[in-house]
Amino acid sequence: MAKKLLEVKGLKKYFDVDKKQVLKAVDDVSFDIYEGETLGLVGESGCGKSTTGRTLIRLYGTTDGQVIFDGEDVHKMSGKKQKMFNRKVQMIFQDPYASLNPRMTVADIIAEGIDIHGIKSSKKRLDRVHELLETVGLNKEHATRFPHEFSGGQRQRIGIARALAVDPTFIIADEPISALDVSVQAQVVNLMKKLQKEQNLTYLFIAHDLAMVKHISDRIGVMYLGKMMELTESEKLYENPLHPYTQSLLSAIPIPDPDIEAKRERIILQGEVPSQINPPSGCVFRTRCPVATDICAEKKPEWKEVEEKHFVACHLY
């Protein structure tokens, strides 16, 4: 069995809106990630996916809970341990243009981590940059150019090269394909899968495109309003979704057959997404759930394993 690389236990991240109100962006989320796998994290915009990723990598502090990486509590690290963690865990950001410094050349962007961690001598630095550019499907001639000279897909490849520069073991990809054209999305995802095999990388792949998440992920977690609703193996989630929210998400994926697409039933959720400042009592999904009962308003559902490797938080199970 693969080694457990990351453990997230009861993670909470709240933001103070004002003196009286608190926004519960991530509220009591727990999951594990195993070495060499890809865990997909899905849910509609504002559900807390990106905040979860940013809290794991220490861009945000925790309100409560633990993030354990390779046996060490991430948010208690300091000194050499923190620097080593910053090298082992990297992030690919959603907007490839906003995350690249427009005043730096591609060579300096990619080599920034190499310089900080003192990985290569100045002579070998440029060789490593050229090697990384070719690894992600670009040319070494691109090293002297600036970010505005590239397309969105090329900029995302530069972001991937920057993440790979310090030889990480774990990469958090925060919606890395959402700003790209569909044909380019497939290229970037296929590149990530190829690099994972070659370099034994572990991914947390955050996205809202369920079809693409299925293509890249070994397991998938579904979030809603800061909470984890369901978590299981990729194939199992698509074949047998248990949570009503997961069922509604999967029913929205278009099927490339016009006859089946015209006849199939879609689960249309009623109402608006509640506020994370004042979430519903009990189950946070109950105000939009088509099968909610009285207990859903009275009691929070327990996060439990209802069948082997299939976790869900719902009073139906």
CORPEWO-V951064 format. One line per field, one symbol per residue. ss: DSSP state (a for helix, b for strand, c for the rest). phi: phi as a letter, one per 40 degrees, with the letter a starting at -180 (. if undefined). psi: psi as a letter, one per 40 degrees, with the letter a starting at -180 (. if undefined). A space follows every 10 residues. Layout:
ss->???
phi->???
psi->???
This chain:
ss->cccbbbbbbb bbbbbbcccc cbbbbbbbbb bbbbcccbbb bbccccccaa aaaaaacccc cccbbbbbbc cbbaaaccaa aaaaaaaabb bbcccccccc ccccbaaaaa aaaaaaaccc caaaaaaaaa aaaaacccca aaaacbaaac caaaaaaaaa aaaacccccb bbbbcccccc caaaaaaaaa aaaaaaaaac cbbbbbccca aaaaaaccbb bbbbccbbbb bbbaaaaaac cccaaaaaaa accccccaaa aaaccccccc cccccccccc cccccccccc cccaaaaacc ccbbbbbccb bbbcccc
phi->.ccccbbbbf cbbbbccacb bbcccbbgbb abbbdgcbcc bbicdgchcc cdcccccgcb cccagbbbbf gbcdcbcafc ccccccccbb bbcccccccb cccbcdcccc cdcccccfcb ccccdccccc ccccdcgbbc cccccbdccb cdcccccccc ccccdbfcbb bcbcfcbccb cdccdccccc ccccccccbf cbbbbcabcc cccccbccbb bbbafgbcca aacdccccca cccdccdccc ccccbcbdcc cccccbcccc gccccccbcc cgcccccbcc bcbdccccbc cccaccadgb babaccb
psi->iiihdhhhhf hhhihhdadd ihhgdhgghh iihiheihhi hiiiheeedd ddddddeedi iidiiihhhf ehhdeeiibd ddddddddhi hhidheddeh heeiiddddd edddddefdi iddedddddd dddddefiid dedeiideei iddddddddd dddedefidh hhhgfeedei iddddddddd ddddddddef ihihhhiehd ddddddidih ihihfeihdi haiddddddg hdhddddddd eehihfhddd dddihihhhi iihiiedgii ibheedeehe eiadddddhh ihhihdihfh iighee.
